[in-house]
Amino acid sequence: MIRKFLIPLAVFAASMLSAETLIDSKFDRNAANWYALRNFGTLRHDADNAALHITVNSAGECRIANWKRITPDMCAGKVIKLTAQVRGSGEITPVFVMTVNSASGGRSYPRFAGTPVRLQSDTFTTVEFLLDLASHTPLAIEPRFELKGTNAEAYFSSVKCETAVIKTVKLESDFSYIAFPAGQSGASFRIAGEVSSSLQLFYNNQNREIATDADGSAVIPAAGDGLIRYTVAGNGKSIQLFSEAVAPAEFAALMQAAGNSKLPQGSKVLVLGDSLSDFERGRNYVDQLTFYLNSAGNGEKITFYNFGIGGDDIRRVTRRFIHHFDPKTPDEYFQKRYQGIDSVKYDYVMIFLGQNDTKASSQSNYRTTFVAPAEQLSSYRRLLPELKRRFPEAKIILISPIHTDSARQNAIAEVILQRRDNVWKFGVEEHMERYDAMLKNLAGESGAFYIDLYTPSKNHPSRSTLFQSADGVHLSPAGERFVTLQILLALQHI
């Protein structure tokens, strides 16, 4: 039996476009400050066609960026909208790359990507991506586009980046992510809020109008194969939702594992993590756990409070907790990211870290990790008692780091070393295995619950499919489902 998921009521931030333009590129005269990243394809100005012409490298990739970095004073507390008119071949993805302070005093560069769009050779297509800066304070933001495909090429006639002022509006939904078995129907979103007689729905590079009921609500059937991003707008306000058509056997396994979970209904779960928890919000493994556990359960809703922050390691999380109330610490910005973390009485605290702790430097022939093993252990031994002091009723869940796409990591390292004298590589086995063993021992000595992602990911028959090809570290849609399933299976024994 296929369930129909009607989605009423949880508050989203929405936006109203302003007239402020950050970048406006038309290609009738020049390339307008756009360039191709070294070793990632080529770019030239095509004066005859008044277009920016890009082509992929031998690996079928091209990445272009704009020299004009967007600074916080231009867009703090706003939504940035990146729009382009493109034709050609291959798949094009709009991207924003942030520059933020890292725990080491250097810089980190989290990447936020839109939905890839399949190009048509003769017809210009609108590619669009919105980034909400309500909860981010970057040093700078770089608009990019990424093209993939064998012998792919693309022609841009224009690129524009605009801001949108954030307004708090009641556009509501229980889940930001829903799933359903591929080839079957039944899943749908119910949108409710302060809207007019119709909503605009944007997905799969298509716009269509949805009629609303008398109360301003509407039901939007999930459609299409794979992962779909929906932007729903009305009266200048918008929200983003995600649906995913999952292979029937995989969907059944996820629902069964969720139904067998021993996580009590009504549980409140704090999530501490790095970019694997922070990025792809709205449809990442935390959102999927919310969907499957509450769809399979019949009681009070299980709620996840996601305080994952891109770039975090155990040392950084510990420092933020220990000094949370000290305004004089040099990393005050990072402490602000935990604002409100003490306002909920959690039943569980889930910690999913390790990628940044164990990344290794080429200058040491990948023998030296970003956080030394002794400091990894000492940080956990400082953090766990502090969590118990803050949240005395909460059970701690320690999740091992997931393996990476080692081949992709090696290939990227080789490219970067052609222009830099150092690169950090993720997923070096000896470092990850040491970290995993440390977590097992810690769980044993502290009474925490341990979830092993490292072993099943290392032994996965198609490990590369679990990760985004852009970096081999961050999770692909298949990787998000894999992590979700492994956590659900483990929660049968909590």
N, C-alpha and C positions, 0 to 999 in steps of 0.2 A: 504494500500500500504506500502510495506517495503522499507525503504530508504537504499541505499548502501552508507556507509560512507567511502569515500576514504580519506586517511589521509596524506596529504603532509605537511611538513615544519614548525617545531619549534625545536630549537636547544637542543639536549640532551648532557650530559657528557657521554663519552664512555671510555672504558678501554682496556689496553693491559696487559696480564698477565706477571709478572716477575717470576724469579726463587726463590724469597724469601719465605721460609716456616716458619710459626710461630708455628704450632703444627703439628706433624706427629706421629700418634698413630697407632701402629699395635699390635694386641693382642695375639701374639704367646707366650709371657712370662708373662705379667701382665696387669693390668687395665690401665696403663699409665696415672696416675693422674686423672682419671675420677671417680666421686662419685655420689651417688644418694642424692638428697636433702631430708632432714629429713621429714619423714611422706609422702613423695611422691615416693613410690615404692622402689624397691630394686635393687642392682647391684652386680654382682660377675664376677670374671674372670673364664671363661670356658676354662681350659687348653687343654682339649681333642679336642675341636673344634677350638682352637686358636681364641676365640671370647670374646667379652664383652657381657654378658648376662644380660638384664634388664627385670624386671616384674613390672606390675602395682600394686597399692594398691587396697583396697576394693572399692574405688570410681572409679576405672578404669583409674588411672593416674600414670605416672612416669615421673620425671624430673631429668636429669643428667647434670652435669656441669664438667668443667675441672678446677683443682686447679690453673693452670697456667693462670693468667690474662694477657691479651694483653695490652700493654701500648702504649700511643700515639707516642712515639719515634719509635715504630716498624711499625706504619701504618698511620701516619698523611698524609692527602691528597691522600689517596689510597682507593682502593676497597678491602675489605676482602672477600675471597671466602672460605666457609665452605662446605666440601664434605665428605660424608660417604658412605660406602658400608653396607647395612642393609638387613636382611631378618627377617621374623617372622609373627606376626599377629597384627592387629590394625592399627592405623594411626600414622606416625612419622612426626614431624615438626622440622626442623632446626631453631635455634633461636640464636640471639645475645642479651645479656643484657649489657647495658652500665652503667657505674658509672659516674654521673655528679654532679657538685655542685648544691645545691638547694638554693632557696631564703632564707631559714631559717638559712643558714650556715652549714647545714648538707649535706646529699647526696640524690639524686634521682636515680632511676634505670629504665629508659625507656627500653622497650622490643621491639625488631624488629624481626618479625617472617616470615619465608618462607611459601611456600604452603604445606599443609599437604599431605603426600604421603601414599597411601594404600599399606601395605606390603604384600608380597607373602611368604608363609611359606618355600618354597624350593629354591627360587631363590633370589640371592643377587641383590638388587636394588640400583642405585645411587641416593642419596639425595643431593641436592645442594642449596646453598643460597648465594647471594652476597649482601654486605652492603657497600654503598658508603659513605665514610667519608670526602667527599669534604666540607660538610657544618656542620660537627660535630667536637667538640674538647673534647672528653671524658677523664676522669681520667684513666679509664680502661675499658676493654671489656671482657666479659665472654662468650665463646661459650657454647651453651646448645643444648640438644635434648629433645623433649617432646613426650611421647608415650601415646596414649589414646585408650580405648577399653576394654570391659569386658574380663577379664582374658588374656589381651594382653601381649605378650612378644616379645622381639626383640634381635637379635644377630648382633653385629657390627663386621665386620672383619677388618675394618680400618676407621680412621677419619683423615682428613687433613685440615689444615687452612693455606691458602696462601694469599699473597698480590697481588694486581694488580695496576700498576701505572696509574693514570688518565691522559688521553690525551683529549684535546678538539677537537672533530671531528664533522662534520656536518652529523649526522644521524637524520632525521627530521620527525616530525609528528604533526598534529594539536591537537590531543587529546592523552593523555596517557591512557584513559579509554573510551571504547565504550560499549554500551548495545544493545541488540536486543531481541525480543520476543522468549521465549523458544519454540523449535519445529519448528522455522522458520529460514530461512537463509537470507543473504543479507548484513550483516555487515562485513566489512573487513578493515584491516590496509593497508595503502600504505607507504612503507618505501623507503626513498631516501637518498643517501649519497655516501661516497667514499668507495665503496665496489668492490669486484672482481666479477666473473661471477656467484657466488652463495652465498647464506646466509645460516647459520645454524639456525634452529628454534628449541628451547627447550621448551616443555610444556607438562603437564600431564605425566612427567617422560619419555618423549619420545624425541628423536632427529630426525629431518628430514632435508633434504636439499631443499632449495627453489631457483629456477633459477631466475636470475635477467634480466631485460631488458638491452638494449644496453647502456642506461644512468645510469645503476647501481641501478635502482629502482626495487621494487618488490611489489606485492599485496599479502597479507596474509589473507585468509579468517578466520574469527573468528569461533571457533569450540567448541563442547562439551557443557555440562550442567554446570550451576552455574558459579562461578567466576574462570577465568583462567588467570594465570600469564604466559606471553610469554617473553622469553629471546631470542633476535635476535642478532646474531653475524656474523661478516664478517671481514676478515683481522685482526683478533685479537681485534676487537672493538665490543661493545655490548650495547644494550639498553633494558629496560624492559617496557612492555606495558600490559594492562589488558583488557579482555573482560568479559562480564557477560550476560548469558542467564537469562532473567527475566521473571517471569510468565506473560503471555500476558496481563491479566487485570491490573497488577501492572505497567507494561511497558506503557500501554495506559494511566493510571492515571498520571504517571510521565510526559509523553509527553504532555498531555492535560494541566497539571498544568504549565509546562514550556511555552506552547503556550499562556496561559492566563496571564503570568507574566507581570507586568507593569514596570519591570526594563528595562530602555531604552537600545536599541541596542547600542553598542559602549561604554557602561559603564565600568569604571575601579573601581574595588572593592578591598579595602584593608581588609584582614582578620587578626584579632588579636585573638589568642586563645591558648589553652593548648594542651595536647597530643591528644585530639579528633580531632584537626585540623592538628597537626604535624605528627602523626603516620599514617602509611599505605598510605604515599604519592604515587601518581600515580593512586590511585583508591578510595581515601576517598571521603567524601561528597563534598569537595571543587572541586575535579576533576569531580565528577558527576554533580554538578551544571554547571560547564563549558560545559560538554557534552550536557546535556539536553537543557539548555538555547540556546546554539548555534545551536543545531540540529533543534530545533523548530522555531528559528528565521530566518529571511531572510536578515538582515541588517549587519552592522559592528559587528565584534566579541565582545562579552562581555568577559573581562579579569579579572581574580581573582589573586591577589598578596597575596600569603599565607605566612604570617609571624607568624603563630602559633608556639609555642615553648613548648615542653613537660615539665610539672611541673609548668607552669605559673599560677599565680593568679592575681587578680586585683592590689594588692599592688606591685607585681613584675613588671607588665606591666607599671604601673604609674611611678615607680622609673626609669625604663629604658627610658621612654619618657622624664621625667623631666630632667634627667642627661645625655641625649644622647650625648652631645658634651663635656662632662667633663671627660678627661682621668684619673683624679685622684680618681675617685670613686672606692670603693672596688669591685664593681660588673662589672668591665670593660668588662669581658668576655661576660656577658649577653647583654651589650649594643652593642657589635660587632654583635650579632645575628640580630640586626636591621639595619645593614649597608646597605645603599642604599634605606632605607624606604622613604626618603624624595624626591626621584628622580622622582616620578610620581605624576601627578595632579589627585587625586582620586575624583570620583563622590560619592562614599559611603565608609564608614568605618564600617565594621561588627565586633562586639565583641561577642565572644562565650566563656565565662568563667564560673566559679562557682564550678566545681568539687573539685579543690584543695582548694579554699577558705572555703568550707563548710565541708571538711573532719574533723572527730572528733576523739579525743584521748581516748583510753580505760582507761588511767590513771585518766580521769575525768568522767568515766562512760559515755563517748561519749557526754558530755555536753559542752565541750570546743572545738571550731572550730579552724582550723589552722590559719585563719585570723579572728579576732574578728569582730562581726557585725558592730560596730561603725567604725572600720578601713576600712571595705569593703565600707561603704557609703562615708567616707571621701576621700578614694582613687578615687572612681568614680568622686566625685565632684572636684578633682584636675585634673583628666585625661581628662574629657569631654571638659573643656575650652581649655586645651592644644591642643587637637585634632582640635578644631575649629580654634585655632591660626595657627596651622601648615597647615591645609587643610580647608580653609575658605569656599570653595564651596561644601564640602562633607556633605552629610546627614549621621547621625549616626544611626546604626541599633544595638539594644541591643537584644541578644538572651538569653533566660533563660537557665539554666543548664538542661540537660536531667536527668531523674531519673536513677537509677542503678538496677542491679539484686540483690535485698536486701538479698535474701536467700543465694546466692553465696558469697556475702560480709560477711555475718555472719559465713558461714562455713570456709572461709579463715581466718577470725579473730580468730576463735577457734584454728585452726592449728598453726598459728603464735604465739599465746599466750602460746603454749606449750613449746616454746623455747626462748621467749622474754617476757619482762615485760610490753611492750607497743605495740599497733598497732593503725594505723589510719584507720578508717572506712569511706568509701564514701557512700553518699546517705541517710544519716539520715534525715528523712522527715521534722522534725521541723526546721532544719537548712536550708534545701533547699527551703522550703516554705517561710521562712523569706527572703531569698536571692531573690527569685522570686518576692515577694511583693515589695522589695526594687527596683528592676529593673523596675517594672510597674510604681511606683511612680516617679522614675528618668526620665523615658521616658515622663511622663506627664509634669513634671516641666521643662525639657530641650528641648522638641520638638523632641526627638529621636523617631525612629520607633521601636516598641517592637514586638518580635516574641516569642510566647509561645511554648516551647518544653516540659516544665515540665508537664503540665496537660495531653496532649495526651500520653506522655510516661508513666506517673503514671497510667493512665487508660487503657493502652494497654492490650488486653486479653492474650497475650503471651509475657509479658515483658522480660522474660529471654532470648528470642531468639534475642533480639536486641543487646546483649552484648557477648563478648568473654567469653567462659567458664573458661579461665585461670584466670580471675580476676573479672568478673562481672561488669566492669566499661568501658573498651574500647569497641568500637563499632564492632559488627560482620558485615558481608556483609549485612544482613537484617537490622541492625541498621544504617548502612551508607545510605541505600536506604530510610529508615524511616525519618532520619534527612533531607535528600535531598528533599523528598516530602513535609514535613512540612514547610520547608523554601520556596519552590516553591509556595505552597498554600498561604502562608502569603504574598509573593511578588505580589500577585494579587491585594493587597490593599495598596501598598506602595505609 
